Amino acid sequence: MTNITDKIDNASTLSAEEFNSHNNELEQLVVESGQTLDLATVDQLRKAVSTFSRAMYCQDSSGTANVLTLSRPNSLTDINEYYDGMAVTFSTSNTNTGAATATVSGLASKQVRTIGDVAISAGDIKAGKLYTLVYFSSLNSGAGAFALLSQTDTALEINYATGKTTPIGADKLGIWDSVSSTLKSLSFTDLWTQLTSLYVGMTENQTIAGNKSFTGNLLQTGAGTFGFGTGSGGTVTQATSKSTGVTLNKDSGQITMNAAALASGATVSFAMSNTRIAASDTVEPTILDTSVTSTSNYQCWATVRNGTLSFNLKNNTAGSLSEAVVINFNIIKGATA
Protein backbone atom coordinates (compact mmCIF):
# COMPACT_ATOMS: atom_id res chain seq x y z
CA MET A 1 0.00 0.00 0.00
CA THR A 2 1.27 3.50 -0.86
CA ASN A 3 0.54 6.95 0.45
CA ILE A 4 -2.06 8.53 -1.83
CA THR A 5 -2.80 11.61 0.25
CA ASP A 6 -1.14 13.87 -2.35
CA LYS A 7 -3.11 12.23 -5.18
CA ILE A 8 -6.57 13.41 -4.19
CA ASP A 9 -6.13 17.15 -4.66
CA ASN A 10 -5.86 17.08 -8.49
CA ALA A 11 -2.18 17.93 -8.21
CA SER A 12 -1.19 14.55 -9.61
CA THR A 13 -2.76 11.48 -11.14
CA LEU A 14 -3.85 8.39 -9.10
CA SER A 15 -2.89 5.36 -11.14
CA ALA A 16 -5.06 2.30 -11.53
CA GLU A 17 -2.38 0.22 -9.81
CA GLU A 18 -2.40 2.47 -6.75
CA PHE A 19 -6.18 2.53 -6.62
CA ASN A 20 -6.46 -1.23 -7.03
CA SER A 21 -3.77 -1.82 -4.39
CA HIS A 22 -5.83 -0.07 -1.77
CA ASN A 23 -9.02 -1.81 -2.78
CA ASN A 24 -7.28 -5.18 -2.76
CA GLU A 25 -6.08 -4.69 0.83
CA LEU A 26 -9.55 -3.68 1.96
CA GLU A 27 -11.04 -6.72 0.25
CA GLN A 28 -8.41 -8.97 1.85
CA LEU A 29 -9.30 -7.53 5.26
CA VAL A 30 -12.96 -8.50 4.72
CA VAL A 31 -12.19 -11.99 3.39
CA GLU A 32 -9.71 -12.85 6.13
CA SER A 33 -12.27 -11.85 8.74
CA GLY A 34 -14.33 -14.84 7.56
CA GLN A 35 -16.79 -13.00 5.31
CA THR A 36 -17.64 -13.48 1.63
CA LEU A 37 -17.50 -10.31 -0.45
CA ASP A 38 -21.04 -9.11 -1.16
CA LEU A 39 -21.85 -5.95 -3.09
CA ALA A 40 -25.22 -5.61 -1.34
CA THR A 41 -23.74 -5.72 2.16
CA VAL A 42 -22.50 -2.29 3.18
CA ASP A 43 -21.00 -3.02 6.63
CA GLN A 44 -18.45 -5.74 5.81
CA LEU A 45 -15.46 -3.49 6.49
CA ARG A 46 -16.89 -2.55 9.90
CA LYS A 47 -17.38 -6.21 10.77
CA ALA A 48 -13.84 -7.05 9.66
CA VAL A 49 -12.29 -4.31 11.82
CA SER A 50 -14.45 -5.43 14.76
CA THR A 51 -13.33 -9.05 14.30
CA PHE A 52 -9.63 -8.26 14.28
CA SER A 53 -9.87 -5.80 17.19
CA ARG A 54 -11.36 -8.38 19.53
CA ALA A 55 -9.15 -10.38 21.92
CA MET A 56 -7.62 -13.27 20.01
CA TYR A 57 -9.60 -16.43 20.64
CA CYS A 58 -8.09 -19.78 19.64
CA GLN A 59 -9.25 -23.37 19.58
CA ASP A 60 -7.17 -26.35 20.67
CA SER A 61 -6.96 -29.03 18.01
CA SER A 62 -4.29 -31.20 19.60
CA GLY A 63 -6.45 -33.66 21.52
CA THR A 64 -3.52 -34.04 23.94
CA ALA A 65 -3.65 -33.09 27.61
CA ASN A 66 -0.27 -31.38 27.95
CA VAL A 67 0.35 -30.12 24.38
CA LEU A 68 -1.88 -27.21 23.30
CA THR A 69 -2.10 -26.63 19.53
CA LEU A 70 -3.96 -23.34 19.21
CA SER A 71 -5.30 -21.72 16.02
CA ARG A 72 -7.87 -19.06 15.17
CA PRO A 73 -11.30 -20.25 14.02
CA ASN A 74 -13.46 -19.09 11.10
CA SER A 75 -10.53 -18.91 8.63
CA LEU A 76 -9.07 -15.87 10.44
CA THR A 77 -5.47 -15.14 9.50
CA ASP A 78 -3.06 -16.60 12.05
CA ILE A 79 -0.24 -14.56 13.59
CA ASN A 80 3.27 -14.88 12.18
CA GLU A 81 5.31 -14.20 15.33
CA TYR A 82 5.02 -14.02 19.10
CA TYR A 83 5.29 -10.60 20.74
CA ASP A 84 5.43 -9.45 24.36
CA GLY A 85 1.98 -8.96 25.86
CA MET A 86 0.24 -11.02 23.20
CA ALA A 87 -2.91 -12.45 24.83
CA VAL A 88 -4.62 -15.61 23.63
CA THR A 89 -7.93 -16.81 25.05
CA PHE A 90 -8.64 -20.49 24.54
CA SER A 91 -10.64 -23.47 25.67
CA THR A 92 -9.71 -27.13 25.51
CA SER A 93 -11.41 -30.47 25.90
CA ASN A 94 -8.55 -31.84 28.00
CA THR A 95 -7.39 -31.40 31.59
CA ASN A 96 -3.61 -31.19 31.87
CA THR A 97 -1.80 -33.87 33.89
CA GLY A 98 1.48 -32.00 34.37
CA ALA A 99 3.76 -29.43 32.75
CA ALA A 100 2.37 -28.23 29.41
CA THR A 101 3.40 -26.45 26.22
CA ALA A 102 1.46 -24.39 23.69
CA THR A 103 1.94 -23.38 20.08
CA VAL A 104 -0.14 -20.71 18.35
CA SER A 105 -0.65 -20.56 14.58
CA GLY A 106 1.98 -23.20 13.99
CA LEU A 107 4.78 -21.15 15.58
CA ALA A 108 7.42 -22.54 17.95
CA SER A 109 6.24 -24.52 20.97
CA LYS A 110 6.54 -22.58 24.23
CA GLN A 111 6.14 -23.66 27.84
CA VAL A 112 2.98 -22.74 29.72
CA ARG A 113 3.98 -21.35 33.11
CA THR A 114 2.40 -19.65 36.10
CA ILE A 115 2.57 -15.89 36.58
CA GLY A 116 5.38 -16.69 39.03
CA ASP A 117 7.33 -18.24 36.10
CA VAL A 118 7.25 -21.88 37.20
CA ALA A 119 5.82 -24.84 35.29
CA ILE A 120 2.09 -25.36 35.78
CA SER A 121 0.88 -28.36 37.78
CA ALA A 122 -1.64 -31.08 37.01
CA GLY A 123 -5.19 -29.74 36.91
CA ASP A 124 -4.25 -26.09 36.37
CA ILE A 125 -6.00 -26.29 32.99
CA LYS A 126 -9.41 -27.95 33.12
CA ALA A 127 -11.50 -29.20 30.24
CA GLY A 128 -14.29 -26.92 29.10
CA LYS A 129 -13.02 -23.79 30.86
CA LEU A 130 -11.82 -20.52 29.36
CA TYR A 131 -8.21 -19.43 29.99
CA THR A 132 -5.92 -16.67 28.83
CA LEU A 133 -2.26 -17.08 27.90
CA VAL A 134 0.00 -14.01 27.80
CA TYR A 135 3.35 -14.29 26.03
CA PHE A 136 6.53 -12.74 27.45
CA SER A 137 9.98 -13.28 25.97
CA SER A 138 11.59 -12.88 29.42
CA LEU A 139 9.87 -15.93 30.92
CA ASN A 140 11.51 -19.37 31.24
CA SER A 141 15.02 -17.88 31.67
CA GLY A 142 14.66 -15.76 28.53
CA ALA A 143 13.48 -18.59 26.28
CA GLY A 144 10.01 -17.05 26.13
CA ALA A 145 6.87 -18.66 27.53
CA PHE A 146 3.16 -18.20 28.05
CA ALA A 147 1.90 -17.10 31.48
CA LEU A 148 -1.37 -18.83 32.35
CA LEU A 149 -3.93 -16.52 33.91
CA SER A 150 -6.80 -17.68 36.11
CA GLN A 151 -10.03 -19.09 34.77
CA THR A 152 -12.23 -16.32 33.52
CA ASP A 153 -15.25 -17.67 35.41
CA THR A 154 -13.70 -18.60 38.78
CA ALA A 155 -15.37 -15.76 40.68
CA LEU A 156 -18.74 -16.53 39.17
CA GLU A 157 -18.39 -20.24 39.92
CA ILE A 158 -17.69 -19.48 43.58
CA ASN A 159 -20.52 -16.95 43.77
CA TYR A 160 -23.13 -19.28 42.31
CA ALA A 161 -21.86 -22.55 43.76
CA THR A 162 -24.07 -24.50 46.16
CA GLY A 163 -23.33 -23.51 49.75
CA LYS A 164 -21.88 -25.96 52.30
CA THR A 165 -22.20 -25.12 55.99
CA THR A 166 -20.48 -28.19 57.44
CA PRO A 167 -17.18 -28.78 55.59
CA ILE A 168 -15.31 -32.03 56.19
CA GLY A 169 -11.59 -32.61 56.42
CA ALA A 170 -11.13 -33.49 52.75
CA ASP A 171 -12.76 -30.25 51.54
CA LYS A 172 -10.29 -27.68 50.22
CA LEU A 173 -9.74 -23.93 50.01
CA GLY A 174 -7.62 -22.13 47.44
CA ILE A 175 -4.58 -20.22 48.75
CA TRP A 176 -1.68 -18.31 47.22
CA ASP A 177 1.69 -19.92 48.02
CA SER A 178 4.04 -16.99 48.67
CA VAL A 179 7.10 -19.27 48.43
CA SER A 180 6.45 -20.80 45.01
CA SER A 181 4.18 -17.97 43.75
CA THR A 182 1.56 -20.50 42.71
CA LEU A 183 -2.02 -21.32 43.60
CA LYS A 184 -2.29 -24.23 46.05
CA SER A 185 -5.11 -26.02 47.86
CA LEU A 186 -5.46 -26.29 51.63
CA SER A 187 -7.63 -29.02 53.12
CA PHE A 188 -9.82 -28.31 56.13
CA THR A 189 -7.89 -31.01 58.01
CA ASP A 190 -4.62 -29.11 57.52
CA LEU A 191 -6.31 -25.78 58.19
CA TRP A 192 -7.68 -27.07 61.48
CA THR A 193 -4.23 -28.36 62.46
CA GLN A 194 -2.79 -24.88 61.96
CA LEU A 195 -5.60 -23.17 63.85
CA THR A 196 -5.46 -25.39 66.92
CA SER A 197 -2.49 -23.40 68.21
CA LEU A 198 -4.54 -20.18 67.95
CA TYR A 199 -8.09 -21.24 68.78
CA VAL A 200 -9.54 -23.12 71.74
CA GLY A 201 -12.80 -24.92 71.04
CA MET A 202 -15.54 -24.28 73.58
CA THR A 203 -16.71 -27.89 73.77
CA GLU A 204 -13.57 -29.89 72.97
CA ASN A 205 -10.33 -30.78 74.72
CA GLN A 206 -7.45 -28.64 73.47
CA THR A 207 -3.72 -28.47 74.07
CA ILE A 208 -2.31 -24.95 73.69
CA ALA A 209 1.40 -24.23 73.31
CA GLY A 210 3.08 -20.94 74.18
CA ASN A 211 2.09 -18.02 76.39
CA LYS A 212 -1.50 -16.75 76.35
CA SER A 213 -2.72 -13.50 77.90
CA PHE A 214 -6.36 -12.72 78.65
CA THR A 215 -8.02 -9.34 79.08
CA GLY A 216 -11.08 -9.65 81.30
CA ASN A 217 -12.35 -12.47 83.47
CA LEU A 218 -11.46 -16.12 83.02
CA LEU A 219 -14.25 -18.08 84.70
CA GLN A 220 -14.70 -21.83 85.01
CA THR A 221 -18.26 -23.06 85.44
CA GLY A 222 -19.39 -26.59 86.07
CA ALA A 223 -17.28 -29.65 86.83
CA GLY A 224 -13.65 -29.47 85.80
CA THR A 225 -10.09 -29.02 86.99
CA PHE A 226 -8.06 -25.84 86.96
CA GLY A 227 -4.35 -26.19 87.55
CA PHE A 228 -1.11 -27.73 86.26
CA GLY A 229 -0.83 -30.76 84.00
CA THR A 230 1.82 -33.30 83.07
CA GLY A 231 5.06 -31.60 82.11
CA SER A 232 4.75 -28.64 84.46
CA GLY A 233 5.56 -30.52 87.65
CA GLY A 234 8.44 -32.40 89.25
CA THR A 235 9.73 -34.09 92.43
CA VAL A 236 12.79 -33.69 94.65
CA THR A 237 14.04 -35.40 97.84
CA GLN A 238 16.11 -33.94 100.67
CA ALA A 239 19.46 -35.74 100.86
CA THR A 240 20.84 -35.26 104.39
CA SER A 241 18.53 -33.61 106.91
CA LYS A 242 15.27 -31.74 107.21
CA SER A 243 17.15 -28.43 106.72
CA THR A 244 18.99 -29.50 103.55
CA GLY A 245 18.22 -27.24 100.63
CA VAL A 246 16.80 -28.60 97.36
CA THR A 247 16.47 -27.40 93.74
CA LEU A 248 13.41 -27.83 91.55
CA ASN A 249 12.66 -25.43 88.68
CA LYS A 250 8.99 -26.27 88.27
CA ASP A 251 5.67 -24.47 88.81
CA SER A 252 4.23 -27.46 90.63
CA GLY A 253 5.67 -30.43 92.47
CA GLN A 254 6.36 -32.55 95.52
CA ILE A 255 9.20 -32.32 98.04
CA THR A 256 10.00 -35.44 100.10
CA MET A 257 11.67 -34.30 103.30
CA ASN A 258 14.36 -36.24 105.09
CA ALA A 259 13.02 -38.60 107.80
CA ALA A 260 15.34 -37.15 110.51
CA ALA A 261 13.76 -36.48 113.92
CA LEU A 262 11.94 -33.22 114.58
CA ALA A 263 11.67 -32.41 118.29
CA SER A 264 8.41 -31.51 120.03
CA GLY A 265 7.42 -27.91 119.28
CA ALA A 266 10.45 -27.42 117.02
CA THR A 267 10.36 -25.69 113.62
CA VAL A 268 12.71 -26.57 110.77
CA SER A 269 13.27 -24.48 107.63
CA PHE A 270 14.82 -25.30 104.27
CA ALA A 271 15.22 -23.44 100.98
CA MET A 272 14.21 -24.57 97.54
CA SER A 273 15.94 -22.87 94.60
CA ASN A 274 13.40 -22.38 91.82
CA THR A 275 13.83 -20.09 88.81
CA ARG A 276 10.06 -20.09 88.29
CA ILE A 277 9.30 -18.17 91.48
CA ALA A 278 9.10 -14.37 91.72
CA ALA A 279 8.73 -12.12 94.73
CA SER A 280 5.15 -11.26 93.76
CA ASP A 281 4.02 -14.91 93.51
CA THR A 282 1.94 -16.91 95.97
CA VAL A 283 2.66 -20.46 97.20
CA GLU A 284 0.33 -22.42 99.46
CA PRO A 285 2.05 -25.67 100.58
CA THR A 286 0.06 -28.71 101.71
CA ILE A 287 1.15 -31.93 103.39
CA LEU A 288 0.41 -35.23 101.64
CA ASP A 289 -1.85 -37.10 104.06
CA THR A 290 -0.41 -40.56 103.34
CA SER A 291 3.15 -39.47 104.17
CA VAL A 292 2.47 -38.82 107.88
CA THR A 293 0.61 -40.36 110.81
CA SER A 294 -1.66 -37.31 111.01
CA THR A 295 -1.50 -33.99 109.15
CA SER A 296 -2.68 -32.29 112.36
CA ASN A 297 0.71 -33.12 113.87
CA TYR A 298 2.33 -30.47 111.67
CA GLN A 299 2.04 -26.88 110.63
CA CYS A 300 3.54 -25.94 107.22
CA TRP A 301 3.99 -22.57 105.51
CA ALA A 302 6.22 -20.91 102.92
CA THR A 303 7.83 -17.57 102.18
CA VAL A 304 8.99 -16.34 98.76
CA ARG A 305 11.58 -14.15 97.11
CA ASN A 306 12.92 -14.05 93.57
CA GLY A 307 14.26 -17.50 92.69
CA THR A 308 13.79 -19.05 96.14
CA LEU A 309 11.03 -20.66 98.20
CA SER A 310 11.57 -21.14 101.93
CA PHE A 311 9.48 -23.91 103.56
CA ASN A 312 8.83 -24.12 107.29
CA LEU A 313 7.60 -27.23 109.14
CA LYS A 314 6.61 -27.22 112.83
CA ASN A 315 6.01 -30.24 115.08
CA ASN A 316 2.76 -29.53 116.97
CA THR A 317 2.92 -32.67 119.14
CA ALA A 318 4.36 -33.31 122.59
CA GLY A 319 6.85 -35.84 121.23
CA SER A 320 9.58 -36.15 118.63
CA LEU A 321 8.51 -37.13 115.10
CA SER A 322 10.67 -38.92 112.50
CA GLU A 323 8.68 -38.96 109.29
CA ALA A 324 9.55 -38.31 105.63
CA VAL A 325 6.95 -35.57 105.23
CA VAL A 326 5.85 -34.94 101.60
CA ILE A 327 4.95 -31.33 100.78
CA ASN A 328 2.90 -30.42 97.70
CA PHE A 329 3.32 -26.94 96.23
CA ASN A 330 1.88 -24.88 93.34
CA ILE A 331 3.10 -21.46 92.28
CA ILE A 332 0.39 -18.90 91.48
CA LYS A 333 1.78 -16.02 89.44
CA GLY A 334 1.19 -12.57 90.83
CA ALA A 335 1.83 -8.95 89.88
CA THR A 336 2.45 -5.66 91.66
CA ALA A 337 1.38 -3.39 88.83
C-alpha positions as CSV (number, residue, x, y, z in Angstrom):
1,M,0.0,0.0,0.0
2,T,1.3,3.5,-0.9
3,N,0.5,7.0,0.5
4,I,-2.1,8.5,-1.8
5,T,-2.8,11.6,0.2
6,D,-1.1,13.9,-2.4
7,K,-3.1,12.2,-5.2
8,I,-6.6,13.4,-4.2
9,D,-6.1,17.1,-4.7
10,N,-5.9,17.1,-8.5
11,A,-2.2,17.9,-8.2
12,S,-1.2,14.6,-9.6
13,T,-2.8,11.5,-11.1
14,L,-3.8,8.4,-9.1
15,S,-2.9,5.4,-11.1
16,A,-5.1,2.3,-11.5
17,E,-2.4,0.2,-9.8
18,E,-2.4,2.5,-6.8
19,F,-6.2,2.5,-6.6
20,N,-6.5,-1.2,-7.0
21,S,-3.8,-1.8,-4.4
22,H,-5.8,-0.1,-1.8
23,N,-9.0,-1.8,-2.8
24,N,-7.3,-5.2,-2.8
25,E,-6.1,-4.7,0.8
26,L,-9.5,-3.7,2.0
27,E,-11.0,-6.7,0.2
28,Q,-8.4,-9.0,1.9
29,L,-9.3,-7.5,5.3
30,V,-13.0,-8.5,4.7
31,V,-12.2,-12.0,3.4
32,E,-9.7,-12.9,6.1
33,S,-12.3,-11.9,8.7
34,G,-14.3,-14.8,7.6
35,Q,-16.8,-13.0,5.3
36,T,-17.6,-13.5,1.6
37,L,-17.5,-10.3,-0.5
38,D,-21.0,-9.1,-1.2
39,L,-21.8,-5.9,-3.1
40,A,-25.2,-5.6,-1.3
41,T,-23.7,-5.7,2.2
42,V,-22.5,-2.3,3.2
43,D,-21.0,-3.0,6.6
44,Q,-18.4,-5.7,5.8
45,L,-15.5,-3.5,6.5
46,R,-16.9,-2.5,9.9
47,K,-17.4,-6.2,10.8
48,A,-13.8,-7.0,9.7
49,V,-12.3,-4.3,11.8
50,S,-14.4,-5.4,14.8
51,T,-13.3,-9.0,14.3
52,F,-9.6,-8.3,14.3
53,S,-9.9,-5.8,17.2
54,R,-11.4,-8.4,19.5
55,A,-9.1,-10.4,21.9
56,M,-7.6,-13.3,20.0
57,Y,-9.6,-16.4,20.6
58,C,-8.1,-19.8,19.6
59,Q,-9.2,-23.4,19.6
60,D,-7.2,-26.3,20.7
61,S,-7.0,-29.0,18.0
62,S,-4.3,-31.2,19.6
63,G,-6.4,-33.7,21.5
64,T,-3.5,-34.0,23.9
65,A,-3.7,-33.1,27.6
66,N,-0.3,-31.4,27.9
67,V,0.3,-30.1,24.4
68,L,-1.9,-27.2,23.3
69,T,-2.1,-26.6,19.5
70,L,-4.0,-23.3,19.2
71,S,-5.3,-21.7,16.0
72,R,-7.9,-19.1,15.2
73,P,-11.3,-20.3,14.0
74,N,-13.5,-19.1,11.1
75,S,-10.5,-18.9,8.6
76,L,-9.1,-15.9,10.4
77,T,-5.5,-15.1,9.5
78,D,-3.1,-16.6,12.1
79,I,-0.2,-14.6,13.6
80,N,3.3,-14.9,12.2
81,E,5.3,-14.2,15.3
82,Y,5.0,-14.0,19.1
83,Y,5.3,-10.6,20.7
84,D,5.4,-9.5,24.4
85,G,2.0,-9.0,25.9
86,M,0.2,-11.0,23.2
87,A,-2.9,-12.5,24.8
88,V,-4.6,-15.6,23.6
89,T,-7.9,-16.8,25.0
90,F,-8.6,-20.5,24.5
91,S,-10.6,-23.5,25.7
92,T,-9.7,-27.1,25.5
93,S,-11.4,-30.5,25.9
94,N,-8.5,-31.8,28.0
95,T,-7.4,-31.4,31.6
96,N,-3.6,-31.2,31.9
97,T,-1.8,-33.9,33.9
98,G,1.5,-32.0,34.4
99,A,3.8,-29.4,32.8
100,A,2.4,-28.2,29.4
101,T,3.4,-26.5,26.2
102,A,1.5,-24.4,23.7
103,T,1.9,-23.4,20.1
104,V,-0.1,-20.7,18.4
105,S,-0.6,-20.6,14.6
106,G,2.0,-23.2,14.0
107,L,4.8,-21.1,15.6
108,A,7.4,-22.5,18.0
109,S,6.2,-24.5,21.0
110,K,6.5,-22.6,24.2
111,Q,6.1,-23.7,27.8
112,V,3.0,-22.7,29.7
113,R,4.0,-21.3,33.1
114,T,2.4,-19.6,36.1
115,I,2.6,-15.9,36.6
116,G,5.4,-16.7,39.0
117,D,7.3,-18.2,36.1
118,V,7.2,-21.9,37.2
119,A,5.8,-24.8,35.3
120,I,2.1,-25.4,35.8
121,S,0.9,-28.4,37.8
122,A,-1.6,-31.1,37.0
123,G,-5.2,-29.7,36.9
124,D,-4.2,-26.1,36.4
125,I,-6.0,-26.3,33.0
126,K,-9.4,-28.0,33.1
127,A,-11.5,-29.2,30.2
128,G,-14.3,-26.9,29.1
129,K,-13.0,-23.8,30.9
130,L,-11.8,-20.5,29.4
131,Y,-8.2,-19.4,30.0
132,T,-5.9,-16.7,28.8
133,L,-2.3,-17.1,27.9
134,V,0.0,-14.0,27.8
135,Y,3.3,-14.3,26.0
136,F,6.5,-12.7,27.4
137,S,10.0,-13.3,26.0
138,S,11.6,-12.9,29.4
139,L,9.9,-15.9,30.9
140,N,11.5,-19.4,31.2
141,S,15.0,-17.9,31.7
142,G,14.7,-15.8,28.5
143,A,13.5,-18.6,26.3
144,G,10.0,-17.1,26.1
145,A,6.9,-18.7,27.5
146,F,3.2,-18.2,28.0
147,A,1.9,-17.1,31.5
148,L,-1.4,-18.8,32.4
149,L,-3.9,-16.5,33.9
150,S,-6.8,-17.7,36.1
151,Q,-10.0,-19.1,34.8
152,T,-12.2,-16.3,33.5
153,D,-15.2,-17.7,35.4
154,T,-13.7,-18.6,38.8
155,A,-15.4,-15.8,40.7
156,L,-18.7,-16.5,39.2
157,E,-18.4,-20.2,39.9
158,I,-17.7,-19.5,43.6
159,N,-20.5,-16.9,43.8
160,Y,-23.1,-19.3,42.3
161,A,-21.9,-22.5,43.8
162,T,-24.1,-24.5,46.2
163,G,-23.3,-23.5,49.7
164,K,-21.9,-26.0,52.3
165,T,-22.2,-25.1,56.0
166,T,-20.5,-28.2,57.4
167,P,-17.2,-28.8,55.6
168,I,-15.3,-32.0,56.2
169,G,-11.6,-32.6,56.4
170,A,-11.1,-33.5,52.8
171,D,-12.8,-30.3,51.5
172,K,-10.3,-27.7,50.2
173,L,-9.7,-23.9,50.0
174,G,-7.6,-22.1,47.4
175,I,-4.6,-20.2,48.7
176,W,-1.7,-18.3,47.2
177,D,1.7,-19.9,48.0
178,S,4.0,-17.0,48.7
179,V,7.1,-19.3,48.4
180,S,6.4,-20.8,45.0
181,S,4.2,-18.0,43.7
182,T,1.6,-20.5,42.7
183,L,-2.0,-21.3,43.6
184,K,-2.3,-24.2,46.0
185,S,-5.1,-26.0,47.9
186,L,-5.5,-26.3,51.6
187,S,-7.6,-29.0,53.1
188,F,-9.8,-28.3,56.1
189,T,-7.9,-31.0,58.0
190,D,-4.6,-29.1,57.5
191,L,-6.3,-25.8,58.2
192,W,-7.7,-27.1,61.5
193,T,-4.2,-28.4,62.5
194,Q,-2.8,-24.9,62.0
195,L,-5.6,-23.2,63.8
196,T,-5.5,-25.4,66.9
197,S,-2.5,-23.4,68.2
198,L,-4.5,-20.2,68.0
199,Y,-8.1,-21.2,68.8
200,V,-9.5,-23.1,71.7
201,G,-12.8,-24.9,71.0
202,M,-15.5,-24.3,73.6
203,T,-16.7,-27.9,73.8
204,E,-13.6,-29.9,73.0
205,N,-10.3,-30.8,74.7
206,Q,-7.5,-28.6,73.5
207,T,-3.7,-28.5,74.1
208,I,-2.3,-25.0,73.7
209,A,1.4,-24.2,73.3
210,G,3.1,-20.9,74.2
211,N,2.1,-18.0,76.4
212,K,-1.5,-16.7,76.3
213,S,-2.7,-13.5,77.9
214,F,-6.4,-12.7,78.6
215,T,-8.0,-9.3,79.1
216,G,-11.1,-9.6,81.3
217,N,-12.4,-12.5,83.5
218,L,-11.5,-16.1,83.0
219,L,-14.2,-18.1,84.7
220,Q,-14.7,-21.8,85.0
221,T,-18.3,-23.1,85.4
222,G,-19.4,-26.6,86.1
223,A,-17.3,-29.6,86.8
224,G,-13.7,-29.5,85.8
225,T,-10.1,-29.0,87.0
226,F,-8.1,-25.8,87.0
227,G,-4.4,-26.2,87.6
228,F,-1.1,-27.7,86.3
229,G,-0.8,-30.8,84.0
230,T,1.8,-33.3,83.1
231,G,5.1,-31.6,82.1
232,S,4.8,-28.6,84.5
233,G,5.6,-30.5,87.7
234,G,8.4,-32.4,89.3
235,T,9.7,-34.1,92.4
236,V,12.8,-33.7,94.6
237,T,14.0,-35.4,97.8
238,Q,16.1,-33.9,100.7
239,A,19.5,-35.7,100.9
240,T,20.8,-35.3,104.4
241,S,18.5,-33.6,106.9
242,K,15.3,-31.7,107.2
243,S,17.1,-28.4,106.7
244,T,19.0,-29.5,103.5
245,G,18.2,-27.2,100.6
246,V,16.8,-28.6,97.4
247,T,16.5,-27.4,93.7
248,L,13.4,-27.8,91.5
249,N,12.7,-25.4,88.7
250,K,9.0,-26.3,88.3
251,D,5.7,-24.5,88.8
252,S,4.2,-27.5,90.6
253,G,5.7,-30.4,92.5
254,Q,6.4,-32.5,95.5
255,I,9.2,-32.3,98.0
256,T,10.0,-35.4,100.1
257,M,11.7,-34.3,103.3
258,N,14.4,-36.2,105.1
259,A,13.0,-38.6,107.8
260,A,15.3,-37.1,110.5
261,A,13.8,-36.5,113.9
262,L,11.9,-33.2,114.6
263,A,11.7,-32.4,118.3
264,S,8.4,-31.5,120.0
265,G,7.4,-27.9,119.3
266,A,10.5,-27.4,117.0
267,T,10.4,-25.7,113.6
268,V,12.7,-26.6,110.8
269,S,13.3,-24.5,107.6
270,F,14.8,-25.3,104.3
271,A,15.2,-23.4,101.0
272,M,14.2,-24.6,97.5
273,S,15.9,-22.9,94.6
274,N,13.4,-22.4,91.8
275,T,13.8,-20.1,88.8
276,R,10.1,-20.1,88.3
277,I,9.3,-18.2,91.5
278,A,9.1,-14.4,91.7
279,A,8.7,-12.1,94.7
280,S,5.1,-11.3,93.8
281,D,4.0,-14.9,93.5
282,T,1.9,-16.9,96.0
283,V,2.7,-20.5,97.2
284,E,0.3,-22.4,99.5
285,P,2.1,-25.7,100.6
286,T,0.1,-28.7,101.7
287,I,1.2,-31.9,103.4
288,L,0.4,-35.2,101.6
289,D,-1.9,-37.1,104.1
290,T,-0.4,-40.6,103.3
291,S,3.2,-39.5,104.2
292,V,2.5,-38.8,107.9
293,T,0.6,-40.4,110.8
294,S,-1.7,-37.3,111.0
295,T,-1.5,-34.0,109.2
296,S,-2.7,-32.3,112.4
297,N,0.7,-33.1,113.9
298,Y,2.3,-30.5,111.7
299,Q,2.0,-26.9,110.6
300,C,3.5,-25.9,107.2
301,W,4.0,-22.6,105.5
302,A,6.2,-20.9,102.9
303,T,7.8,-17.6,102.2
304,V,9.0,-16.3,98.8
305,R,11.6,-14.1,97.1
306,N,12.9,-14.1,93.6
307,G,14.3,-17.5,92.7
308,T,13.8,-19.1,96.1
309,L,11.0,-20.7,98.2
310,S,11.6,-21.1,101.9
311,F,9.5,-23.9,103.6
312,N,8.8,-24.1,107.3
313,L,7.6,-27.2,109.1
314,K,6.6,-27.2,112.8
315,N,6.0,-30.2,115.1
316,N,2.8,-29.5,117.0
317,T,2.9,-32.7,119.1
318,A,4.4,-33.3,122.6
319,G,6.8,-35.8,121.2
320,S,9.6,-36.1,118.6
321,L,8.5,-37.1,115.1
322,S,10.7,-38.9,112.5
323,E,8.7,-39.0,109.3
324,A,9.6,-38.3,105.6
325,V,7.0,-35.6,105.2
326,V,5.9,-34.9,101.6
327,I,4.9,-31.3,100.8
328,N,2.9,-30.4,97.7
329,F,3.3,-26.9,96.2
330,N,1.9,-24.9,93.3
331,I,3.1,-21.5,92.3
332,I,0.4,-18.9,91.5
333,K,1.8,-16.0,89.4
334,G,1.2,-12.6,90.8
335,A,1.8,-8.9,89.9
336,T,2.5,-5.7,91.7
337,A,1.4,-3.4,88.8
